[in-house]
């Protein structure tokens, strides 16, 4: 994310205090749910207006006015994934725009294929003493897991269910089996490796870097 502008993303999420999805998140999910290679800024503004957003087309982007009077900006992105990219400042500013999120940073509603490699499962289990953190501290625990497995040469992805654990939200990781690419073992920072529960192999959101958790429900401030 560029930092040339004085604006940056922040949002501190807690397993015990997750807020409801914001209007920014609704906008991002709407953009992520459709594709149109040839969509123009005028077409995009009309599309957003039909879905309840206050949208005004400019020559190369769309200005969306939120309910609290703040404005965000959407640029049609052609053949790239999603209808457009979401920005916090006008894309034609001389200082350069600050993009809210890269187009492929967060994946939606993916299911990961479970590894049945017993040797891999045993190896991953031995690397940690569970629980890594107390129950309810899944954000801290998942970061520790991801950092540990990464240092050992394993790829891992964060999985996030905003409605999990009685609507407090739940975060865990899936670790890739190096001997069988694209097969994974889910690991919960409290319960440890999960080999049977399908819940842990699919999630509304998945992302490779913890910082993208901030973008699921963004709020902004001046840096």
Buried (B, 14 or more C-beta within 10 A) or exposed (E): BEEEBEBBBEBEBEBEEBEEEBBBBBBBBBBBEEEBEEBBBEBBBBBBBEEEBBBBBBEEBBBBEBEEEEEBBBBBBEEBEBBBBBBBBBBEEEEEBBBBBEBEBBBEEBEBEBBEBEEBBEBBBEBBEBBBBEEBBBBBBBBBBBEBBBEEEBBBBBBBBBEBBEEBBBBBBBBBBBEEEEBBBBBBBBBBBBBEEEBBBBBBBBBBEBEBBBBBBBEBEEE
